Amino acid sequence: MSSVDDTTEAQAGSADSGSRSLRLSQLTKEFTTFTAVKSLDLDVPQGSFFALLGPSGCGKTTTLRMVAGLETPTSGTIHLGDTEVTYEKPYKRPVNTVFQNYALFPHLDITENVAFGLKRRGVSDIARQVGEMLELVELEPQARKKPAQLSGGQQQRVALARALINKPEVLLLDEPLGALDLKLRRAMQLELKRIQTEVGITFVHVTHDQEEAMTMADTVAVMNEGEIEQMGAPDELYENPRTTFVANFLGQSNLIEADIQGRENGQVKVRVQGANASVPGDRAHAESGSGWLGIRPEKVLIAEAGQPIDAPGDVITGGHVTDVSFVGVSTQYMITMPWGQDLMVFEQNTGSRPMLSVGTQVDVSWHPEYAFLLDASQDVSAGIEED
């Protein structure tokens, strides 16, 4: 069985064990032909919602499996508070895992699925605890149905209830929403965050979906090739990425080659294709030579050539519209600049002016406080996923 049910012995009374963070120190996992996780250091505060985000093969699921006890580290340690659990058996760890495929018992009804771990331990007052858990996940009317009679989202909530009823210190979620369609997945993102807030248990969520991580997590660690590229609050990572990988993987970015002129009054001055621009000092991650000036598509303003731009900042002229996509709340423009680079612009559909057509000559602008600057030695295409 999965660790959803095998860790119940270690979990009696774990909720009373005090505030204990999950700490990974120099955690490494080597396989025969490659290293999946490289000297990973992480500190996940007790009671937080933490997301490990990255593309397939980056090492995030291997990390999760080592925490669950399903993979043995090559080196390094795993601690819960002061207790080392690096080599403990899965069933001895106060940890449960919810997998993408839910792993429910098809022959048991929902009540019996949720109660399974408690019955194995011989816990009393099972009916009350199961009732409270079904209320938490809003499945009381479905209590006597079999899993096959439920929707994917409801099955996911059953799996969550079955894990949470054992009162783990840490709940591990391995791509738990991956099998759901887009609309249901977005609804379940809000549900998971609500449930985590109510129960106060540490959630560690592994996903490749940027929106999923940013919607739910207090802290996101962006993983690439077995290492953490950057870690922080979702808005911090999005607004102030420190590497081209994070800038491209977490949303979309325009990265324009720039010559760094130096610091002046807390700003880093750059020359961008013959135009002057500046970047706030705390958003500049390169100091000299060449760099990549980054600006998110929704932060770029455009206007027909020669027309005033609303609240202009740094301006580059001479672009022309090469593609227009209407997506409801916004219009997405592709602007080809004089030096041949395409810039993405997402403009909210406020109705303040007609949509620009392909071929329109335009100027582009952005507020300096929204720009960021990265070292030009980094691969400008890092983190861009192919469709």
Helices and strands as residue ranges (DSSP letters): H 3-6, G 8-10, G 14-16, E 22-30, E 35-44, E 49-53, H 60-68, E 75-80, E 83-84, G 90-92, E 95-98, H 110-121, H 126-136, G 140-142, G 147-149, H 152-164, E 170-174, H 182-199, E 202-207, H 210-216, E 219-224, E 227-232, H 234-239, H 244-249, E 254-264, E 267-272, E 275-280, G 281-283, E 290-295, G 297-299, E 301-304, E 314-326, E 330-336, E 342-348, E 361-366, G 368-370, E 372-375
